[in-house]
Amino acid sequence: MGMIKNYFMPNEYVQSIFQIDFQKLSASGVKGIVTDLDNTLVGWDEAAPTEAVKNWFDKARALGITVTIVSNNNEKRVGSFSKSLNVDYIFKAKKPRGRAFDRAAKSMQLDPSEIVVIGDQMLTDVFGGNRRGLFTIMVVPVKQTDGFITKFNRMIERRLLQHFRKKGYITWEEN
């Protein structure tokens, strides 16, 4: 069962991206962020970044942290969102498969030890990042509604969370 914990348990769990402490990340040697888009940065049905999201990217930039958006969504969605923030992106990433994480690390010219992965899904973002030995931060989904595949993933996610809680692995508070 330890294997499951190693793969699916995020290193950190926060309510939203806005609770992530960039200063702390920077001080610990983080130079890059690989972030999911839908339900991580904004709701999956919101086309453009909010002002708060724009400020979040500016904050990262000010500390010299490079952010790459890595999403399983299509080019139209990911491209227009990312271009408005002037950040690199990878669409149709096929997470949790690792190639997109490797590509992001390579384009940021960073070592895996300098990168954190942020996302709202255990089966794609956390699993994909953990398999690559990256530090993973899971956020509560921005929107409670999901597409069909994500709905299925969330069902499995809930079971895993219950298992981790029972085992005493989870130290964060669920709201």
C-alpha positions in Angstrom: 0.0 0.0 0.0 3.0 2.3 0.5 3.3 2.4 -3.3 -0.1 3.9 -3.6 0.7 6.6 -1.0 4.0 7.4 -2.8 2.2 7.9 -6.1 -1.1 9.6 -5.2 -0.4 11.5 -2.0 0.4 15.2 -2.7 3.3 16.7 -0.8 1.0 19.6 0.1 -2.7 20.3 0.0 -4.2 23.9 -0.1 -7.6 25.4 -0.6 -6.4 27.4 -3.7 -3.4 28.6 -5.6 -3.6 31.8 -3.7 -2.6 30.0 -0.5 0.7 28.9 -2.0 3.6 30.7 -0.4 5.9 31.8 -3.2 8.4 33.3 -0.8 8.7 29.9 0.9 9.0 28.1 -2.4 11.7 30.5 -3.6 13.6 30.2 -0.4 13.6 26.4 -0.7 15.2 26.6 -4.2 12.1 26.4 -6.4 12.6 28.1 -9.7 9.7 26.6 -11.8 6.1 25.8 -11.5 4.2 23.3 -13.7 0.5 24.2 -13.2 -2.7 22.7 -14.5 -5.3 25.1 -16.0 -8.9 23.9 -15.6 -10.3 24.0 -12.1 -6.8 24.8 -10.8 -6.3 28.4 -12.1 -9.9 29.2 -13.0 -13.1 27.2 -13.5 -12.9 24.9 -16.5 -15.6 27.0 -18.2 -13.9 30.4 -17.7 -12.1 31.5 -20.8 -9.7 34.1 -19.5 -7.5 34.6 -16.4 -9.1 36.6 -13.6 -7.3 39.7 -12.2 -6.3 37.6 -9.2 -4.8 34.9 -11.4 -2.8 37.6 -13.4 -1.5 39.0 -10.1 -0.5 35.4 -9.0 1.6 35.0 -12.2 3.2 38.4 -11.7 4.1 37.5 -8.1 5.8 34.3 -9.3 7.6 36.3 -12.0 8.8 38.9 -9.6 10.5 36.1 -7.5 12.1 34.7 -10.7 9.9 31.7 -10.7 9.0 30.5 -14.3 5.5 29.1 -14.7 4.4 26.7 -17.5 0.8 25.7 -17.9 0.5 22.0 -18.6 -3.1 20.9 -19.5 -4.8 17.9 -21.0 -7.2 20.3 -22.8 -7.0 21.4 -26.4 -4.7 24.0 -28.1 -7.5 26.6 -28.5 -8.4 26.6 -24.8 -4.8 26.3 -23.4 -3.2 28.6 -26.0 -5.5 31.6 -25.7 -5.5 31.4 -21.9 -1.7 31.1 -21.7 -0.9 33.7 -24.3 -2.9 36.3 -22.4 -0.6 35.7 -19.5 2.5 35.5 -21.7 3.5 32.1 -20.3 4.7 28.9 -22.0 2.2 26.1 -22.2 1.7 22.4 -23.2 -1.7 21.3 -24.4 -3.1 17.8 -24.8 -0.4 16.8 -22.2 -1.8 13.3 -21.6 -1.2 13.6 -17.9 -0.3 11.5 -15.8 2.1 10.3 -18.5 5.4 11.9 -17.9 6.5 13.3 -21.2 4.8 16.7 -20.7 6.5 17.1 -17.3 9.8 16.4 -18.9 9.1 18.8 -21.8 8.2 21.6 -19.3 11.4 21.0 -17.2 13.5 21.1 -20.4 11.9 24.3 -21.8 12.3 26.0 -18.4 15.9 24.6 -18.3 15.4 23.4 -14.7 16.3 20.4 -12.7 13.3 18.4 -11.4 14.4 19.3 -7.9 13.7 23.0 -8.7 10.1 22.4 -9.9 6.7 22.1 -8.2 3.6 20.7 -9.8 0.2 22.3 -8.9 -3.1 20.8 -9.9 -6.6 19.8 -8.7 -6.5 16.2 -9.6 -4.8 13.3 -7.9 -5.0 10.9 -10.8 -3.4 13.3 -13.3 -1.4 16.2 -11.7 -0.3 14.5 -8.4 0.3 11.1 -9.8 2.1 12.5 -12.9 4.3 14.8 -10.8 5.1 12.2 -8.1 6.1 9.6 -10.7 8.6 12.1 -11.9 9.9 12.8 -8.4 8.5 16.4 -8.5 7.1 18.2 -5.4 3.3 18.2 -5.8 0.7 20.6 -4.4 -2.9 19.7 -4.8 -5.6 22.4 -4.7 -9.3 22.2 -4.1 -11.1 22.4 -7.6 -12.3 26.0 -8.4 -15.6 24.6 -9.7 -17.6 21.7 -8.4 -18.7 20.6 -11.8 -16.6 18.5 -14.1 -16.6 16.7 -17.4 -17.3 13.0 -17.5 -13.8 11.6 -17.2 -12.9 14.0 -14.4 -16.1 12.9 -12.6 -14.9 9.3 -12.7 -11.4 10.4 -11.5 -12.9 12.2 -8.6 -14.7 9.1 -7.4 -11.4 7.2 -7.2 -9.8 10.3 -5.6 -12.4 10.3 -2.8 -11.7 6.6 -2.1 -7.9 7.3 -2.0 -8.4 10.3 0.3 -10.5 8.2 2.7 -7.8 5.5 2.7 -5.1 8.0 3.4 -7.1 9.6 6.2 -7.8 6.2 7.8 -4.1 5.4 7.7 -3.3 8.7 9.3 -1.2 10.0 6.3 -3.2 13.1 5.9 -2.3 16.0 8.2 -4.2 18.8 6.5 -7.7 19.8 7.4 -10.5 19.3 4.9 -13.0 22.2 4.8 
